[in-house]
Amino acid sequence: MKYLNPLLSLILIFTSHFALKAQNSLPVDPSFYQGYEWRNIGPERGGRSLGAMGSPGRPNEYYFGATGGGLWKTTDGGNNWFPVTDGQITSSSIGAVAVAETNPDVVYIGGGETQLRGSITQGDGVYKTTDGGKTWRHLGLNETQAIARIRVHPTDPDIVFVAALGHVYGENEERGVFRSKDGGNTWDKVLFVSDKAGAADLIIDRNNPNVIYASTWQVYRKAWKMWGGGPDCGLWKSTDGGDTWEELTEMPGMPEGPIGKIGVAVSPADSDRVWAIVEANEGGVFRSDDAGATWKRVNSERKLRQRAFYYSRLVPDPFDKDVVYGLNVGFWKSTDGGETFDIRIRPPHGDHHDLWIDPNDPMRMISANDGGGTVSINGGETWTEQDFTTTQFYHVMTTSDVPYHVAGAQQDNSTLAMPSDGWDFKLGRGPGHGYHYAVGGGESGWITQSPTDPDVFYAGSQGALLTRYNRATGQIRDIQVYPRFFSGEPSSALPERWQWTFPIMFSPLDPSIMYTTSQHVWKTTNDGQTWEKISPDLTYADPETLGKTGGIITMDMNGPEIYATVFALAPSSHDVNTIWAGSDDGKVHITRDGGQNWEDITPAELPKFSRISIIDEGKFNPGTLYLAANRYQVDDREPYVFKTTDYGKTWSKIINGIAPGHFARAIREDLEKPGLLYLATEHGVYISFDDGANWQSLQLNLPDTPIRDLVLKNDDVVLGSHGRGFWILDDIRPFRQAAEISKTNEITLFKPANPIRGIYNAVIQYYLPEDAEEATIEILDANDELIQSYTAKADSEEESEDNSPTLNQGLNTFNWNLRYPGATTFDGMIIWSARPQRGPMAPIGEYRVKLTIGGQTFESDFEIEMDPNLEGVTVADIQEQFDLSKAIMAKTSEANEAVIRIREIRSRVEEMEGLDSGLSSEISEMMEKLAKIELNLYQVQNQSPQDPLNFPIKLNNRLASLRRSVENGQAKPTDAAYVVFDELKAELANHLGELAEVESNDLAAVNEKLKSKGMSVIILE
């Protein structure tokens, strides 16, 4: 079958037309918020990668595909990595990478994951770059969804093979092995077994590229089950470049069926030597020394074939036919042809999925594992760090700290909390990856902070783990509801069914009540010492969904497939006895009497087997609930989003504007504006300004990545992604007025959020219906005294200041750093241990911002608040600190202005000509006096930044450094600061007195003589 890509153009034209038509009817034009940007805060801790490759011709260049974060590239051997597909691909899951050996600028990538754990993301086909990742072109094969391998002909970059597993959650035809002979413009399906089986591995014989080996795997996955193995699993060989294929599965020496997943490798050192790792009852590593005609099992160790569905990869050494690597939880090396794998290689992370070895240098390699890509240039002895933000989080929460922290549980790692901003004092000096800490629990858990003790966190993980952890002391306690551990058992065997990730949350109205869920809702009022079951089974509990999982050969049962559980919970913020619950199989219930009775309120349009991912009670109206559900695990990728306003008696489906395939993960209502909603989907974020009637993209600069959860904190939107870490959209206050402004389309100055001194600046936001010619922003204190003024002009030829107002149509943002103007300075001034040009920070109190545009003036007030983290400090202390700082700054300015005055006199003197000897001598005497004064005020010998270590600092430096000392932190000035200031003031007064004397006597006398000679006198401004 020939697959042609021109159809894609028609689809894109139709989609663009549909999107444009929809945009014209939106409640708020996207141009309103086009100036916003999502801020990625990290962490720099990598997530899962299934495919990686380097270039033989470029020893420092490598790529790895992140399963939720796109393609990443390094050009310095793995020291620094950067994403190269952001904004250019429409599915972030990259499972296969192939670099053309003869032209390393040509790279092919394939979407989706074929190592079929519970949290996988589907792809949308193949992409190609011809300029090393700068630009990308989609090559089709959209419905393959999961691509295991891409292999490029070693000498012809236009010949490329794709091993596609196909739809994981359903049957489909676009699977098997595809071949292109024209660089991906068209595709031929050259190996197809059935609509139930796809290709799991593929390798080209480097010595004879017409010889190709591939494996097919019959497998499917549902939310409650993965099942692999069957008659369509097999090992295949082509000797004519893929035109025809011979099955090798039943060749002599191969294991008897049933067969499962197979990985295959052919030695570049000897084309007759082929290995296959075969999932079978008598499986293991099989070797052929006659190019697949006969086989022998050479290794049966389970360390190479445990959890076959997640691994099953072998990689040969390019030069030594006896060396082969086996990838599993561990990374193993054999030097005897695969008979023993007794050498363990230890990259920085476990769970190994891919390995590329330079065909010209076996010491150079890149590994792909559950921590991302990592490079070795010494055969695996040492590896580069995996310090990039491809982090996969299941949920996100924010803390009550100021600035708040953001926390989540990272796949195949630990829980992690990190600051949204600030907290730099927690970091040691030198290289590092930011301040973060674990909060108990494990890789998959929900996290909540104690409402009464900000140091205490509750976190879960697989296996029903639930911990109480104190970050201040490190004290931890396991408070599981029912600590009967389970593994290797079906859901039907478990008294309590605990999902991989389950809710843990407090009542918004009673901080002593905490809830968690299995198939039941559980409640504790004594910090987990005892738990009370307060509901019946709130799921369908269909026996079909509670059975064994894994496959006909290998079982795999430990948490992700535990099904029919309460997956979403919402204790009411209006009534302590009202609790909403949603299950992962599609049931919704409510209790209004604290759990004594539960009512099934499932929406009629919500099908069975829908995972209710997040439910969010309306903040303003009792009886309102928003629901986000998805069914991608039954091969339905459409969005399911609902709301009720009458306690579930009736429901409305609210999906207008959500793109096809953008299935829903989380929904939240704004904290202050009723009906302002935010939606997290598999491909990004949406916003609704009209209570869900219409959705519009809020993607902005956010890369395509699965957004698993979304929360509102203060005036920020905070995302937990499953592939690119945490993201924050700061200062969304204008969104709360957007609908009204869209109707009037008038200039609007928004009321700023109150800044916190030493933590948050004052963020001034304003809306312009069109580009402006000029704008002025003024900051005034409570007495209406001007503090700072900033002006911008559209037609100004002068380079604008770094912090000047913007004049753009739509939302504009200006940051005032809360500082007054600094001290007077002069050109070339070098000061040690101080920044006199930076003014003191404004004290606690009331302030006003004034915006002037086009003759119109708009005003709004705000209040600078005290840092709540300060201890033993009062508002009066801060005011005293400011007053002293301002006084010191004034004296610093006096000193610097005296230097400027002296230099102005010197400049005028140097311009004079025709002076007689007598006058010249008198002027010289005057200048000597001035030079002495200048030297006492400023170290004139300073020429470079560290000269103050050589030449003694002078008065203006002492004053500036004293202010730096007074302003260090936020506190009442010490008595010593006043003592030193009095000393420096007296010294300054003496020098200024000397300067005044020179000016009134010496300069006056010189001017009289100049005047008598008819010459220009020295007049100072």
N, C-alpha and C positions, 0 to 999 in steps of 0.2 A: 504494500500500500504506500502511495506517495503522499507525503505531508507537505503542503505548500503554505508558505507564510503570508502571501498577499492578503489572505483572509483577516490577518491581524490588523492590517491597516483599516479595513472596513469596520472592524469591531471598535478600534480606537476612535474613528470618526464618529460612529454612532454614540459611543460613550461620551465623547467630548461634547457632542450636540446635546445629549441628555443632561450632562452636568451643567452646561451653560444655561439651558432652559430652566433647570431647577434653581440655579443661582439667582436668576432674575426675580424669582418669587420668594426669596428667603426673607425672613423677618429682619435680619441684619446683614448688610452687604459685607462680605469677607474683607473688603478693603478697610473696614473699621479697625480690624485688629491685625493687619498685615505686618505691622512693625514689631509685633511680639516675637520672642524666640524662646523655645524650650531650652532649659539649662541642664546639661548632664552633670551630675555631681559624682559619678563613679558608681561603685568602687572599681579600682584597678585590680580586679580579680577575675580571671577568665572563666568562661563557661564552656560547654561541650562543643567539640569539633569532631566531625566524621571524615573530613577530607583535607589533605594538605599536599603541597607540591613545591618544588624549587625549580631552578633553571640550571642546567649543566654549564651554560655559557656565562651566567652571571652569579658568581659564587655567594654574593651577599643578598640575593633576591629570592624571597619565598612568599607563598600565599597559604592561608588556611581559611576554610569556610566555617563560619559560626552557625550553629543550628537555629539561632534566632537573631543573629546580628550581622548578616551579610558577609561579604568577602573582605579579608584583611590582608595587608601587604607589608613587608619590610624590605628595605633596601640597604640595611646595615647589619645584616646577619642575625636579625632577631632581637636587637637591643631596643628598637622602637618599631611599633606597629601602627598602622592607620587604616581606617575603612576606605574602600575604593568604590563601593556600589551604592552609597547613600543617595537617595533621590533618583536612582536610575533603575532600580528593580522593584517589583511589586510583590515579592515574597522574600522575607529575610532569611529563610532557611536554606543554607547552601551546604549540601551533603557531598558534592563531588567537585573536584578541581582538576583541571588538566592544562598544563603549559606546553605549548609546542616547542619541541627541542630545537628545531631549526630556526625558529623565530620566536624568542621569548616574549615579544610584545603581544603575541596571539595567545589568549587564555580563554578556555571554555569553562563554564560553571553550570552545575545542575542543581535544581532545587529539591528540597524535601529531605526527609530522614528515613533511612532503611534499617537502622538499628532500633527496633521498634519498642522502645520503652513507653511508659504511660504518657509522658509529656512531650509529644512530638509535634512538629509544625510541618505543614504541607508546603510543597514548592509549586512553581508554575512554569516548569519547563527549563529550557536551556538559554543561557546568555553567552555572548562572546564580546571580547574586546580585541582590538588590533593595535592599541596604543598603550599597552601595559596597564590597563585599568582606568584610564582617564575617562573614556566613554564606553558605553555598553549598548549592545543591540540584542533584542529578544529574538530567539531563533525558533520559537514554537515549542511543540510537545507539551502544551499547557497541562493536559489532563494526565500526564504521567505522575504528577504529584510527588513521587518519591524516586529519586535517581540515585542509584548505588555507585555507579562508576561512569566516568568519561575517559576514554582513551584516545589519544591522537597518534596517528601514524608517525613513526620515528623520523621519517624523512619528508613527509608530505603533510603540511598542516591543514590541508583542505579535507583530508580523509579522517573522519572522526566517528567513533562508536559511542553509543550511549546505552548503558545497562539500566533499564527502568523497571522498578518494582511495580509501579502503578498505584492505583487507589488502595490505600491500606485498609480503609473502613468499608470497602464495598468492591464489587466486581466491576471491571471495565476492560475495554479492548486496547487502550493505549498503554501497552506494557510489553516487556520483552527487550530485545536488542534492536536498536535503530542504528542505521549507518547513513552518513552523508559523505558525498564525494565532492561537494562544492562549498565546503566551509560552513555548512549548516543552513544554507538557503533552502534546501529540500532534504527530506529524510525518507528512507526506505525502512520498513520494518522487516528485518531479515531473520529474526528468530522469535517465534511466538508459540507458546504451548497452550495456554488457555486464558480465559478472562479471570481466572482465579490465581494465576501464578505469573510472577514477573521475574526479571533478571536481578540477581543478587551480587554477582561479581563478574568481572571480565578482565582479561589480560591479553596483550599482544606479544607474540614471540619477537623479540628485538632482532633476532638473527634472520627471521623470515616473517615479515609482517603480514603475509597471507595466512599465517597460522594464528588462530584466535581461540582462546578457551573462554567459556562462559558457564555460569551456573544459573539455574532457575529455582525459584523458591515459591512453594504454595503456602500462603500465609494470609491471615486476616486479623484485624484487631477491632475490638469494640471497647467501650468504656469498662465493661465488666470481664473482658476476656481477650486473650491473645491465643491464636491457635495456628501452629505451624506444622508443616510436614504433610506428605501425601504423594499420590502417584505423579503429580506434575512437577515434583522436585527432581532435578537432574543436573548432570555435568555434560557439557557439550563442547565439540571441537569443530572448527572450520579450517580447511586448508586452502580455500579459494577466496580469502578476503571477506568472508561472511555470506557468500552467495548460497552455500549449502552447509548443513550442519550434521554431524554424526554424534549420537548420544554415547557417552562413555560410562554412564552410571552402572551398567550391568556387565562391564568388561571384567575379565578374570581378576580376582583379587579384591574387587570392590565389595563393600558390605551388603548384606541382604537388606531388603526393605523392611519396614518403611524407612524412607529417607527424608531428611529435613534440610536444613540450610547447609550450603557448601561454599567454602572459600577455595580459590585456586591460584596457583603461582607456577610460572615456568622459569627455569634458571637461564639468565642471559649468558652464563658461562657454558651451558650445555643444553641445547634445545630438547634433547631426549629426556631430560630430567624435569618432571612435573610433580608438584605436590597438590594434594587436595585435603582440606580438613572437612570431614563429613560428619554431619549430625545423624547418628543412627544408633540403634541399640548396641551394636558392636562397632561404634564409630571411633574416630580419632584422626591422626594424620596418616594419610596414604601417600605412597610415592610410586611413581612410574619412572622407569629408566629406558622406556621405549616409546616416549611421546604419547602415552595414554593407552597403549594397546593392552598392557597388563599392569596390575597394581599389587602393592604389598602394604599392609598396615605396619608402620614402623614405630608408631607411638600412640598409646591409648590413654595418656594421663588426662585426668579430668581438669587439671589446671589450664589446659588449652581449649577445652570444649564445654566447660561449665557455662550456663546461660548462653547457649549457642546463638540464640536469636539476637543477642546484643553484640556479639563479637564475630568469631569465625573468619579471621583474616591471617594470611601468610604472606611474607614478603621475602624474596630471595636476594642474596648478595649478588652484585653485578659481576664479580670476578671469580668467586670461589663457589663451585657447585655444591659443596658440602655445607655451606653456611645458609641458614634460613631462619627467619624471625617469626615468632608466633605472638599474636596480639590477643590479649584477653584482659582480665583485671590486672594481671601482671604483664610485663613486656619481657619475652623470653628469647634466647638465642641458642641455636643449635649449630654445632660445628662438625656434626657427623651425619649430615644428610637428613636430619629430622628425627633420628632415632632417640636422641636425648636432648632435652631443652633444659640444661642445667646452669646456664648463665643468665642471671637476672639483670636486666638493665633498668635503671631507676630514673626516669624523667621526674619532673617536679609534681606530677599528678598521675593518678591511676586511671583505670578503665580506658584501654587503648583501642583505637579504631582504625587508624591508618598510619602508614609509614612510607615515606619516599626516600630513596637512597640515590644519590648522584651516580648515574651510570658510569662516570669517569673517576669517581673518588668515593669508595665505600665508607670513608670516615665521615663524610658529610651527609647529614640526613635531617629530616623534619618529621616529627611525630605529631599526630592529632589524637587528643584524648579528652577526657571530660573537663580538663582545665584549659583547652584551646590548643594552639599550635606552639611547639617548642623546638628549637634548633640545636643540633650538636655538630661540631666539626672534628670530634675526636672519637667517633664510633660509639657514642653513647656514654662516654665517661662523665661528661658534664653537659648541662643544658641551659638554654636561656630561660629567663623568668617568663611567667605567663601573666604579666601585669598590664592587661588591657581590659577595657570595659565591655566584655561580652557576657556579663553576669546574667544568670537566669533566676529571677525571683518568682515565687508563687503568689505572694501577696505583698502589700505594703501598708505600713502604719507610720504614724508620726507621734513623737513624744511631746510632753509638756515642757521640755527644756526650752530655754531662750538663748540663742536661736534653737529651734526645734531640731531634733534628730529624726532621721528617716531609717526605718528598719524593715527587714524582710528575711525570709529563709531562702538561701541559695542552693539550687540543685547541685547535688554531689559535693556539698561543702557544709557550711554551718549557717546559723543565723548571723546576721550582721546588722549593726546599727552604726550610723555615721552622721555627722552634722550636715544640716542643710546649708550651712554657711558658718564661718567663724570657727571658734574653738581651736585656733592655732596654738594656743598655749599648751595644748596636749601633745604637741609634736616636738620631738627632738630636732636639733639643727642637723642639716645634711639631707642626703637623698632619702626618700621614703614614699609611701603610697597612701598617705593620708591617715587620719585618725579614725579608727573604727574598732568595734568590740562586739563580741558575741553576747547574746542575751538568753542562753539556755536553749532548750529544744534541739532541733536538728534541721536537716536539709530541706524538709518539705513543709514545715509547720506554719501555723498561724501564730501571730504574736500580739499580745496586748500588754499595756503598761498599767500598773496599779493606779487607780484614781486617787489614792490617798498617800502613796509613797512613790515618788518618781524614780527611785532607784530599783524598784522591784518590777520584774517582768515575768509574764507567763507565756510559755512558748511550747508548741507541740512538734510532733514529727511522726514519721511512719511508726507502725507498731503500737499506736495508742499512747506514745510518749507525751507526757505533759509535765513540765517542770516549773518550779518557782525559783527565780534567780535574782540575787541582789548584786547589782553591778558595783556597788560601793565596797562590798566585802568579799565578793566572789562566792558567797554562800549559795548552795543550790539544794533543792529538795525535789524529789520525784513525787508528784501528787496525782498520779494517774487515777482515773475513775475506777478502773477495773484492771489491775496490772497482771492480767493473764496473757502472757506473751504468745504471739502466733506467728508462724511462718511455715510455708509449704502446705497450707491448708486452704480449702475453698471457703468462700463466704458462708456457705451453708453449715459449716462445722463450728462457726464462731458464735458464742452467746451474745457478744456485742461486736458489731461491725464498725471498725474504725477506718475511715478513709485515709489515704496518703496525706491529705491535708484537711483538717476539720476545724470548724469555728471555735474560738475561745474569746469570750467577751463579757464585759460587765454590764449590768443594768445602768442605763444613763441616769436613773432616778434614785438608785440605792447602791452606793459603792460597796456594800457588803455582799452583794449578790453577783456571783460569776456563773456563767453558763458554758457548757460545751456539748458536743453532740456525737453520738454514734448513729444508730437508727432511731435512737431515743434522744430526747433533750434531758440534760443533766444539770443540776443546780447545786452549788455549795454556798454556804453563808459563813463558813469558818476556814476560809483560805485553803480548801482542798482536803481538810482532815476527814470530812465525810461528804458524800455526794448523795443527792436524792434524785431518783428518776421521776420526772414530772410529765412524761408523755408516753403514749403507746408507740409502737412502730409507725412512723409517719411516712413510710415509703410504699411503693407497690410491692416490694419484696417478691418479685416474680422469680420462681424457682429457676427459670432459664438463665437468670442473671447471677445466680449464686453458686454456680458450679466450678469445676476445676478450670484452670487456665494454664497455658503454656504451649501445649501441642501434643501430638500423638507419641512423641519420643521424650521430650524434656518438659517437665512442669516448671512453672515460675509463678509462685504465689507468695507475695509478701506485703502488699499494700495498695499499689496503684489500681489493681483490679477489684479491690474490695468495694462492693457496690450496694446500692439500695441503702444509702445513708443520708442523714440530714446534712446537707452540704453548705447551706446558707441559713443564717439566723439574724433576726433583728428584734432585740428587746426594745420595747417602745420608750420613746422619750416623752410621751404624753401621759401614759398610764402604766404604773409599775407592774400591773397584772396582765398587760397585753404583750404577747410575744408572737412574732411571725416566724415561720420556718419553711424552708424550701429544700427539696431532696434532689439528689443527683440523678434520679430516674423520673423526675417530672411532677412531683406532688407539691402542693402548697397548702399549708395549714395555718390556723391562727387560734390562739387561746386568749380569752379576755378575763380569765379568772385564775391566773397564775399557774396554769397547767392542769387544773382539775378536769377541764373539758377542752377538746380540740375540734375544730371544724375544718373540714376539707373545703378549701376555696380555690382549687386548681382552675386556672383559666380554661375555658372550653377549647380555645385555639392552641393550647400548649400540648403537643403530642407526648405520648409516653416515651420514655428514654431521653427526655430533655434534661440536660444537666443545668439546674438552677444555680448559677455561679455566684451571684451577689444579689441580695435584696436590700433595699434602702428605704426605710420609713420616711415619709414626708416630714420635713422639719417644722412645718407651719400648720398643717391641717391634720388632725387625728383622722384615722381611717384611710390615709393615703399611703400606698406602697408602690415602689418602682422595682421592677424585676428584670434581670438580665439572664438569659438562658442561651444554651447552645446545643446543637445536635451534630456537630461535625464528626463525632465518633460513631454515628450511624450513617455517615456519608451524606449528611445534609449540612451544607455550609452557609445556610441563610441565617439572618439575624432574627432572634426572638426577644423582643423587648415589650414589656407590658406595664400598665399602671392601673391601679384601682383607687377610687376616692371614697368608697363606701364599705371598707373592711372586707373587700373581696367578693361582694355580692355581684358586682359587674366588673368587667375588665375591658380596657382598650389596648389594642395592639399599636404600638408607637414606633414604626420603623421607617417612616417616609424620609428619604434622603440618605439612608445608609446604603452604601454600595454593596452589590452582590458579592458574597464571599467574605464580607467583613462581619463575621459572626461575633456576638456580644459576649463580653467577659465580666464587665462591671458597670454599674450605673450609680450616680450620686447626685443628690440635689444640693444646690448652693447653700452655704451657711446663712446667708442674709437675704437672698432674693428668691421668693417663691416662684417655682416653675422654671428656674434656670438650672438646666441639667447638663451633666457631663457623662459621656459614654466611652468606655474602654472596649476596644475590639481587637480582633486578631491582627489587624493591620494598622492600628493607630487610634486616634481620639476624635470624637465628635462632640459638638455642643448644640444644645437646643435652647432658644430664647423664649419658646412658647409652650413649655410644659410637655415637650415631646411631640407636638404636632408636626414639627419639621426639625430635621437634623442637618447640620452642616459641618464640614470638616474643620477640625482644629489642629491639623497636622503641622502646618508651618514648617519649621526646619527639622521636625522629628523624623528620623528615618523609619522606614517600614520595619516594624518589630512587633511581636505579640505583646499587647498590654494586658497583663493578667489582673491588675487591680489598679484602682484610682481612688484617692482620698482628697478631701479639701482640708487645708490647714490655714487658718487665719485668712489671708487674701491670696493664697497660693493653691494651685492644682499640683498634686504630687502623684507621680506614676511609678508603678513597679512593673518593669518589662521583663519578658522572658528571653533575654538575649542582648540587651544593651543597658542593664543596670537601672538606676534611678534617674528620673527627669522631673524638673520643676518648672512650671509656668508661673513666674512671679507677678504679684501685684495685679490681680484680675478685677480690682474694684470697678473699673469702667464697664466691665461686662454687665454689671448689675443695672446700668442705666442705658445699655446699648440700644434696646428696642425703642425706648422713648426718644433717644437722640436720633435714631434712624428716621423717625417720623418728622422731627423738626429740622434736622440737619443744620444745627446752629453750633457756633463755637461754644465749647463747654470746658470749664475748668473743674476737675473732679476734686472732691475733698480728699486730701492726702490721709493715708494711715498715719497714726502717731508714730514717729520714729523713736527708737530706744537709744539713748545716748551711749555711744561706744559700741553699738551693735548694728543698728539699722540706720541708714541715711533717710533723709526726707525725700520721698519719691513724688515728684510733681507730674501729674498726668493731665493732658488736655487734648481735646478733639478739635480738629480743623476740618471744615467741610471742603476746603480746597487749599492748595499750597498758599502760604502767606509770604508777603514781601519782607516783613519785619516783625520781630517779637521781642518783648522785654519781660524778664522775670525778676521781680524784686522780692527780697526776703526782709521782713520787718519784725521787730520785737514787740513786746506787749505795750510798750510806750510809743509805738508807731515810729520808732527810730529805724532808719534804713541800715541793714546789716550788709547785704550784698546785692548787687545788681548785675544782671547778665543780659546782653543784647545780641541778637543775630540779625543780619540783613542779607536778603537773597542775592542782591546785586553787588555786595561788597567784594572788592578785589583782595582785601586783606584776608589772610588765612584765619579761619575761625578758631577760637579757643577750643581746647579739648572739651570743656564743659560749658557749651553755649546752647541756647534753646534750638530745637529743630523746628522746621517750618513746613512739614510734610502733611499732605492730605491724610486724614485718618488720625489714629492715636499717636501722640507724641509723649515721650517720657524724658524728664529732666531730673537729675539727682543733685540735691544739695547735701554736701558732706557735713553739714552742721557747723562749719567753721567760719569764723570771722575772717576779714582780710588780715594778711600777715604783716610783719614789720617791713618798713622801708628797706630796700636792698639796693645794691649798686652792681654794675657790670664787673664780672671777674672776681666777685667776692668768694673766698674759700673759708668755710667755717667747719670746725671739727666738733662732732657729736652734738649737732643741733640743726634745725631747719627753720631759721627765722622767718622765711617767706611764708610759712604755713601758720595761719592764725589759730588762736585758741578755740576750743570747741564750745559751742553755745551751751549755757547752763539749762537746767530743768525749768520749764515754764511754757507760756503760751506764745505763739508766733503766728504770723500771717504771711501768705504768699499772694502776690499781686501779678497778674498776667495782663499785659497790654498788647493788643494786636489790632491793627487797622483802626486806631482811634477808640477802640472799645477796651474797657478795663474790667477784669473779673477778679474777684477776691475769694479766698477761703482761708480758714484758720486751721491750726493744728497745734498739738502740744508735744513737746519733747519730754519723754518719760525716762524714769531712772532705770538702769539695768537691774533687773530683779536678782541677779546673781551676786550683787555686791553685799558684803556683810560689814556692819559697823560704820556705815556711811550714810549721812543724811543729806537732804536737799540743801541745807545750809552749808554743809561741807563743800558740795559741788559749786555752790555760788561763790564761796570764799576762794576756792581754787581758781575759778574763772576770773574773779576780780584781781587776784594777785598776778595771774598770767597776763592779763590785759595791761596791768601796770608795768610789769617787766617788759612786755612788748613795746610799750610806749617809750620806755627808756632806751630799748634797743634801736628803735627808729630814730631817736634823738642822736644816738651815737653814729648811726649810719648816715644820717642827714648831715652831720658835721663833716664826716669824711667826704661826702658828695660836695659840700660847700668848699672845702679845702681844695679838692680836685678841680672845681670850677675856677677858683682863683688861679691855680697853677696853669690851667688851660688858657686863660686869658693872658697871662704873663708870657707864655710860650708863643703866643701869636704876635706879641709886640715887636716892632722893629724901630731902629734909629734911636735907641736909648743912649744917653751919654754915660760915662763911667760912674759918675756920682750916683745917678738914679739907679743904674744897674746894681751898684753895690747895696743901695738901700733896699731895693727889691729882693736881692739875694738874702739879706739878713732877715727880711720878713718871711721869705719862703723857708728858711731854715727853721724858724720858730713854728711855722705851720706844719712842716714835715715832722717835727718832734711831737706835735700834738696828734697828727695823723697816726704816727707809729704807736702812740699810746692807746689810740682808739681801735686800730686795726693792724694786723700783722701784714705789712706791705710786701714782705718777701715771699709770701705764699704764691706759688705758681701752679702747683699740682695738688690733687686732693689730699695727699698724705704729707704735704709739707708741714702742717701743724705739728707733726711728730719731731720735726727738726728745728723749727723756729717757734719760740714761745708764743702762745696765744695771747690775745690782747682783750681789751675791755668789751668790745662788742661780742666777741666769742663767749666770754664769761657770762654776759647777760643772756645771750641766746641759749646757752647750755643750762643756765639756771632755770629758764622757762621750760626747757625740755624736761628737767628734773621735776619741776612742780607739776607738769602735765602728765608725768609718767603714771598711768593708771587714773583712777577716779577716787580722790580722797582729799581730806583736809590737808592743807600745806603744813609742813613741819615748822617748828619754831626756828630751826636752823636756816630754813629758806628765807625767812624774814631778816635774820641777822646778816646773811650774805647779801641780800638785796639792798639793805641799808648801806653796807660797805660799798657796793658797786655804785649805788646812786650818788654817794658822796664823792667817789672817785670821778664819776662822770661829770658831776657839777663842777669839780675843779678844772677838768679839761675843757669843758664848755665855757667856763669863766676865762680861761686862758685864750680860747679862740675869740671870745667877745672882745677881750682886751686887744688882741692883735688887730681885729677888724676896726675897732674904734680909734686906735692909736696909729699903728703902723700902716694899715691899709688907707686910713683917712689921709695920713701924711703923703703917702705915695700918690693918691688921687689928686691932692692939691698940686703937687709938682707936675703931674701929667697934664692937669688942666691949665697950669701956667704956661706950659710949652705947646698948648694947642692940640694936645693928644687926647685920644679917647680914654676916659677913666674906666676903672674896673667896677662895674655895677653887677651885683648879684641878684638873681631872681628871688 
